[in-house]
Amino acid sequence: MNIDSYMPVKIVSGAGCVRRSAAEFKKFGDSCLIVTGARSAASCGALDDVCAALDEAGVKHALFDGVKPNPLTDDCREAGKLASSSDSRFIIGIGGGSALDAAKAVAFYASNPSFSSADIYEREKGAPPLPVILVGTTAGTGSEVTGVSVLTDSRTGLKKSLHGADCYAAVAFCDSRYTRAMPRSVTVSTALDAFAHAVESYLSKASNTLSRMYAAKAIPAVWSGLRSLCVSSAAPDEKMRDSLYEASIFAGLAINITGTLFPHKAGYVLTENYGIPHGRACTAFLPALFEVASREVPERLSEIYSLCGCGHKTVIDTVALLTDVRIPISPSEAEDIALRWKDAKIANFINTPGAFDWMSAAYALSTLGGD
């Protein structure tokens, strides 16, 4: 038996869960900093709901709305200074993966005002972070329930993750109504991200009975959404929005146990160098992952196809159509890019089926141009 897991996040879910939970916010203190992007938290109604709940609870709140996609450590440090100067007792992150991951980082900078931007990668020398509450507004990241924060190092421009028991939120509010404001492009990319989370976790060497149960719950729901998005330009209805968001949480619970595989690590390159949104950057490598899985764990791959209710070609063609990434990277260029992983022990590679290494990643990069 293997059902090893760790999940300290309290999940509060359902329509209106934020507005009816004013007392939950008050538990963490009488002042906080809200961390968001420039527009989405406000446009979907989540920011208004959070502020109303805070006002009802008598919690003072300041706002930092400067989170950009692929959040920079410098910006998170700036928000941490604001949290310190406003005497915030906890941090609230509202948004998609960028805002939620940024909020986790801001919590460290807020409790360690002397930290440089780079010090967060050596945070064990500092004080524990402030408590974090997360309110998700997209259906993909799973950051609500994972002990991970993916940041862009301001010194290098490279994406790099924090992970550990101190990177979990205290509470996650999950209300799919906030995802209804997502434009189609974001809906597609985040659904692809959730699909990548679920299938990578299912195929991982680190998977166990519980992680596969979570992934198996997510895969059919996300796949149904992807097929619908593939055949129709119409926006998802409320039922599908709810299904996609719930699936993203189950996929997050799966990767919280296993982590992700090489498509996520290699996908960072496509975001850094070519501006490809995170979800599409990850699924660009799913064909390569499935090729590996067909050799190393064919029974697991067959189970994924069964969960999708279709075969290899339909899955690959659907993902490719929605991902829409064709970047001609020569083998030599791919090898140069992959050198960054040559001497590192990378869990994403170690947990990929087979003997996956930096040269395997270079090969995967060189296949993105198609035939």
N, C-alpha and C positions, 0 to 999 in steps of 0.2 A: 504494500500500500504506500502511495506517495500522494499526499494532499497538502504538502507544505505550503504555507502562505502567510502573509502578514498584511492586514488591512485595517489601519487605525482610523480611517476617514469615516465620519458620520455622514451618511447620505440622507438628505431630506428631499423628497421628490414629489412631483405632481403639479398640476395647474395651481398657481397662486401660492406655492410653497414659501416664497420669500415674504410676501406680505403678511402671511399668517404666522410668521416665525420671529417676530420682533424680539421676544424674550431670548431667543437663541443668540442673537447678536450681543445682547446686553451681558451675557455670561463672560465675554472676553474683555470688557472694560468700557470706559465711558468716552473714548475717543478713538478714531481710526482713520486710516488713509485708504481711499478707494483708488484702485489702479485699473485704468482702462486704455483702450485705443481712442482715437480722436472722435469716432462717430458711432460705431456699431452698438456699443452698450446703451447709448441714448436712443438710437433709432428703433431698437427692438423693444424698448420699454423696461429693460432690466435695471437700468440706472435709476429711473424714477421709482421703481418698486423698492429697490434697496434703500434709497434715500428716505422713502416714506416709512419703511420699517425702522430705520435708524432714528428718525425723528420721533416715532411712536415710543421707542425704547429710551429716548433721551440720550442718545449717543451722538456726540459731536463728530463731524466728518469733514475731511479735506479731500480734494480731488487731484489726482495726477492723471491726465489724459494724453500723455505723450508716448505711449507704447506704440512702437512700429512693428510691422511684420519682422520676424526673426530678431527679437529684442536684443539690443546692445547692452553690454554690461555697464557702459558709461551712463546710459539712460536709467537703468535700474538703480545705479548708485545715486543719481540725482534724485530719484523718487525716494530713496532711502533717507536722504538728507531732509526732504520735505516731511517725511514721517517723523523723524527725530525732532525737527523744529516745531511741529504741530503737536508734539507729545502724544503721538498715536500709540495705542496699546495693542492694536492688531491691524492686520492688512486685509482688505477685501479686493479680490481680483474679479473683474467682470469682463467676459469676452470669450474669444476663441483661444487656441493654444498659446499664441504669443502673449496675450494679456495674463492668462493663468500662470504660465511659466514665469513671466516677469514678476508677478505678485510674489511668487515663492522666493525669488532672488531679492526683491525689495525687502522682504522680511529679514533677511540676513544683513543687508546693508543698514537697515533701520536700527538694529540692535548692536551694530558694529560701526559707528560713525567714522572711525579712523581707518576703516578698510579702504584700500585702493580698489580700482575696478578689478584688478587681477587677484586680489586676496580672496575673493569668493571661491576660487578654485583650491584654496588651502584653508577652508573655513573652520577646520577643526581647531585652529589656534584662537578662534574668536568665541563670542558669546552665542548662545542658542538664538535662533530666529524668533521674531514675534509670531504669535499664532496667525494662521491664514484661513480665511473663508473664501471659497471660490463659487462663482456663479457662471456656469457655462452658457454660451450663446451660439455655439456651432456644434455639429454632430460629427466629430471626427477625432479630436485630440485624445480624449480619455484622461487628460491631465488632472481632471477633477479627482481621480482616484489613484493616481500613480505617485510614487516617490521620486519623480524626475522633473527637472527643469532644464529645457534646452535653450541656451543663450548663444549669442554671437559675441565672441571675444573682441572687444573694441581694439585691442592691440594688433590682432592678426586678421580680423575679418572672417575667421573660421568659426563654424558652429561647434559648440562643445557642451556636453551635458553635465549637470550636477545630479547626483542620485544618492539616496540614503534615507534612513528613518527620519531625518530632520527636514526632508523635502516634501513631506505629506501635508496636505491641508488638514485642519481640524474638522471642518464641516464643508460639504459640497451641496449646493442647492441645484437640483436638476429639474428644470421646467422646460419642456420642449417648445412651449409657445414662443420662447425667445429665439428659436431657430427659424421661425417663419419669415423673418426679415432677411435671411440670407439670399443674396442673388444666386442665379443658377451656377455661375462659375465657382463660387465658394461652396455651394451645396455639392457639386460634383467632386471638387478636390477633397473636401472633408470626408465625404463618403468613401472615396478611394483610400484615404488615410485609415479610416476605420477598418476597411476590408484588408488592407495590408497588415494592420495590427493583428487582426484575428487569424489570418492564414499564416503569418510568420510565427505567431505564438503556437499555433497548432502543429507546425512542422519543426519547431525548435527542439534541439537536444535537451533543453531544460524543461520541456513541457511535463506536466503531470496530470493526474486524473482531474484535478480541480481546474487547472488552466484550460485543458481541452474542453471541459464542460462549459466554461465561460465562452471560449472561442466558438464552440458549436452552437451556442445560443445566438451569437452575433452574426455568424456567416450567412445563414439563410435570409435574415432580415436586411442586412446590408446589400446582399446580392439582389434581392427583390427590388430594392431602391435603385441600384445601379442599372438593372435591366430597364426599369421604367424611365430613368433619365436617358438611357441610350436610345429608346424608341420614341420618346415624346419630348417636345420642347416646353411642355406645360410645367408650371411649378408644382412641386409635390403638394398633395392635399394634407390636411391636418393629421390624418391617420398615419400617413407615411412619414411626416415630420416626427411624430411621436415614436414610431418604430425605428427610424434611423438614429434618433438621439439615444433611445434605450440601448440599441445595439452598440453605439459608440462607447457607452459606459461598460457594457459587458466585455467589449474588446479591450478597453482600458484595464479592467480587472484581470484579463488574461495576460497582457504584457506586464502587468505589475508583478506577476509571478515569474515570467520567463524572460522579460526583455524582448527586444526586437532582433531581427537578423540583418544580414548585410544590406538588403535594399534600403533600410533606413540610414545606415552609415554612409553608403555610397550616394544616397539621395541628397545628402548635405552638399555634395559637390555641385549638383545641378541647381540647387538653390543659390549657393554662393556665387557660382561662375556664370550662370545663365538665367537667373531670376525665375526659375520654375517653382511654382507653389509647392509646398511641402508634400501634400498628398499625392500629386501627380509625379513629383520627383521620386517618391518611394515606389509607386506602382510601375514606373518605367522599368524597374528591375525585376518585376514579378515573373516575366517570361524566363529570365535567367535562373531565378530561384526555382521555378517549377521544373526546369531542365535538370537542375541538381537533384531536386526531390524525386524526380522520376527514376533516377538511378539509385539513390540512397534510401529513400523511404517511400516506395511506390504505394504501399498500402495506405499511408497517411494522406498522400495526394489523392488517391481514389476516394477516400472518405470526404475530402473537401469537395470534390466534384459531386458526390452524392448529396452533400449538404446544399450545394447550389442547384441540384436537380438538373444538371446538364454535364456535357463532356468537356474535354480539354479545349477543343477549338472554340467553342462558344465562350468559355471563360476568357481565354486569351484574346479573342477578337473583341469582346466587349470591353475588357480592361484597356486594350490598346486604343480603341476608338475614343474612349473617354479620357485617357491619359494624354494622347496626342503629343508625344515627345519623340522627335527624331533629330538627334544631334550627332553629326559625323565626327567622331573622335578617333583618330588614328591609333593603332596599337602602341606606337612610341609615345604619343601624347597621353594615352591612358596609363601607361606604365609610369610616366613622370608624375601624373596626378596621384597614383596609388602609392608612390614612395612614402607619402605621409603616414601610411599605415604599416610600413615594412617592419619596423622593430617594436611595434606596440602590441600588447596583449589586449585584443579587442573582443569583448564578450559577444558583440554582434556577429563576428566571424567565427569565434569558437563554438557558438551554439548553432550555427548553420550546419545542416547535415553534410557529412563528408569532411574532407580535409580542406576547408576553405581558408585561403590566405590572401595576402595583398595582391599576388599575381592573379588569383581567381577574380578578385575585384577589378583588376585592370582589364581582364578579358571581358567582364560584364560591361564595363564602361565602353569598350571598343565595339560592342554590338548595338549601341543605341542609334546608329545611323541607318539601321535596316539593311536590306540586301542591295 
